[in-house]
Amino acid sequence: MKRLNILFVCTGNTCRSPMAEAILKSKKEGWGVQSAGVYAADGSPASEQAVQVLKEHDLIHEHISQGITPSLIDWSDKIFTMTSSHKQALLSRFPSALDKLWTIKEFVNGSEEDVMDPYGGSVDDYRYTYQELEELIDRLVEKLSGEAGE
């Protein structure tokens, strides 16, 4: 059974994708999981609200933001973006990633909707996004485990 390398992508790599990374790491040991941002500045911590919501779920995630690089694209078996605009931005820079790139909702349930961006919002906005991501990642794990023959 092959180890899967999963990359989550959002805008700045401080809110949605780090939360998705922490959630998946808590649910699936043995898979490689990273996150990055389409427009991320390297070296920033996750937002305070994201860290707070992760702690509320007993998830500790020491996160430092990173931008998308060719080596991250090459490392990834599956790349899941939070929005269709993130997906299009990646495709324009890395057209060879087409066969391993989806929005998370597109992959999980065929939806064209985006994951809500809590940036600049209240901690309740972050809680809502966390719940949305947790439900999506539960279905993602089921689907990927089936593909991997687990």
C-alpha positions as CSV (number, residue, x, y, z in Angstrom):
1,M,0.0,0.0,0.0
2,K,1.4,3.3,-1.1
3,R,1.7,6.2,1.3
4,L,-0.3,9.2,0.0
5,N,1.0,12.7,0.1
6,I,-1.7,15.2,0.4
7,L,-1.4,19.0,-0.1
8,F,-4.1,21.5,1.0
9,V,-4.0,24.9,-0.5
10,C,-5.7,28.2,0.4
11,T,-4.8,31.9,-0.1
12,G,-2.3,32.8,2.7
13,N,-1.7,29.4,4.4
14,T,-2.7,30.8,7.8
15,C,-6.4,29.8,8.2
16,R,-8.1,27.1,6.1
17,S,-5.3,25.0,4.7
18,P,-3.5,24.7,8.1
19,M,-6.7,23.7,9.8
20,A,-7.3,21.1,7.0
21,E,-3.7,19.8,7.5
22,A,-4.1,19.5,11.3
23,I,-7.5,17.7,10.9
24,L,-6.3,15.2,8.4
25,K,-3.1,14.5,10.4
26,S,-5.3,13.7,13.4
27,K,-7.4,11.3,11.4
28,K,-4.9,9.5,9.2
29,E,-1.4,8.6,10.4
30,G,1.0,7.4,7.8
31,W,-0.1,9.8,5.1
32,G,2.1,12.8,4.3
33,V,0.2,16.0,4.8
34,Q,1.3,19.6,4.1
35,S,-0.4,22.9,3.4
36,A,0.6,25.9,1.4
37,G,-0.8,29.2,0.1
38,V,-1.2,30.5,-3.4
39,Y,-0.2,34.0,-2.2
40,A,1.5,33.0,1.1
41,A,4.4,34.8,2.7
42,D,6.9,32.2,4.0
43,G,7.3,32.0,7.8
44,S,4.0,33.3,9.2
45,P,2.2,31.5,12.0
46,A,-1.4,30.3,11.7
47,S,-3.9,32.9,12.6
48,E,-4.7,33.2,16.3
49,Q,-8.3,32.2,15.7
50,A,-7.3,29.1,13.8
51,V,-5.0,28.0,16.6
52,Q,-7.7,28.6,19.2
53,V,-10.3,26.5,17.3
54,L,-7.7,23.7,16.7
55,K,-7.0,23.7,20.5
56,E,-10.7,23.5,21.2
57,H,-10.6,20.2,19.4
58,D,-7.3,19.1,21.1
59,L,-5.3,19.6,18.0
60,I,-1.9,21.2,18.4
61,H,-0.4,22.3,15.1
62,E,2.9,24.1,15.0
63,H,2.4,25.8,11.7
64,I,4.6,28.1,9.6
65,S,3.2,29.3,6.3
66,Q,4.7,28.5,3.0
67,G,4.0,29.4,-0.6
68,I,3.5,26.9,-3.4
69,T,6.7,25.6,-5.0
70,P,7.4,23.2,-7.8
71,S,8.8,20.7,-5.3
72,L,5.6,20.7,-3.3
73,I,3.6,20.1,-6.4
74,D,6.0,17.2,-7.3
75,W,5.8,15.8,-3.7
76,S,2.0,15.7,-3.8
77,D,-0.2,12.7,-4.9
78,K,-3.4,14.7,-4.4
79,I,-3.8,18.5,-4.1
80,F,-7.0,19.9,-2.6
81,T,-7.7,23.7,-2.9
82,M,-10.3,25.6,-0.8
83,T,-11.7,27.5,-3.8
84,S,-12.0,27.2,-7.6
85,S,-9.9,30.3,-7.9
86,H,-7.1,28.6,-6.0
87,K,-7.4,25.7,-8.4
88,Q,-7.2,27.9,-11.4
89,A,-4.2,29.8,-10.0
90,L,-2.4,26.5,-9.6
91,L,-3.3,25.2,-13.0
92,S,-2.0,28.4,-14.6
93,R,1.4,28.0,-12.9
94,F,1.5,24.2,-12.9
95,P,-0.5,22.8,-15.8
96,S,1.1,19.3,-15.3
97,A,-0.7,19.1,-11.9
98,L,-4.1,18.8,-13.7
99,D,-4.5,15.0,-13.0
100,K,-4.0,15.4,-9.2
101,L,-5.7,18.8,-8.5
102,W,-9.3,19.4,-7.3
103,T,-11.1,21.7,-5.0
104,I,-11.8,19.7,-1.8
105,K,-15.6,19.9,-2.4
106,E,-15.3,18.9,-6.0
107,F,-13.4,15.8,-5.1
108,V,-15.6,14.8,-2.1
109,N,-19.1,15.5,-3.5
110,G,-18.9,17.1,-6.9
111,S,-19.8,20.5,-5.5
112,E,-18.6,23.7,-7.2
113,E,-18.9,25.6,-3.9
114,D,-15.9,27.1,-2.1
115,V,-14.9,26.5,1.5
116,M,-15.8,29.7,3.5
117,D,-12.8,32.0,4.2
118,P,-12.9,33.0,7.9
119,Y,-10.0,35.4,7.5
120,G,-10.8,38.7,9.3
121,G,-13.9,37.2,10.9
122,S,-14.8,36.2,14.4
123,V,-13.7,33.0,16.2
124,D,-17.2,31.7,15.4
125,D,-16.5,32.1,11.7
126,Y,-13.4,29.9,12.2
127,R,-15.5,27.4,14.1
128,Y,-17.9,27.2,11.2
129,T,-15.0,26.7,8.8
130,Y,-13.5,24.0,11.1
131,Q,-16.8,22.1,11.1
132,E,-17.1,22.4,7.3
133,L,-13.5,21.1,6.9
134,E,-13.9,18.3,9.4
135,E,-17.0,16.9,7.5
136,L,-15.2,17.2,4.2
137,I,-12.1,15.5,5.5
138,D,-14.1,12.6,7.0
139,R,-15.5,12.0,3.5
140,L,-12.1,12.6,1.9
141,V,-10.5,9.9,4.1
142,E,-13.2,7.4,3.2
143,K,-12.8,8.1,-0.5
144,L,-9.0,8.1,-0.5
145,S,-8.8,5.0,1.7
146,G,-11.0,3.2,-0.8
147,E,-8.8,4.3,-3.7
148,A,-5.6,3.2,-1.8
149,G,-7.2,-0.2,-1.0
150,E,-7.1,0.3,2.7
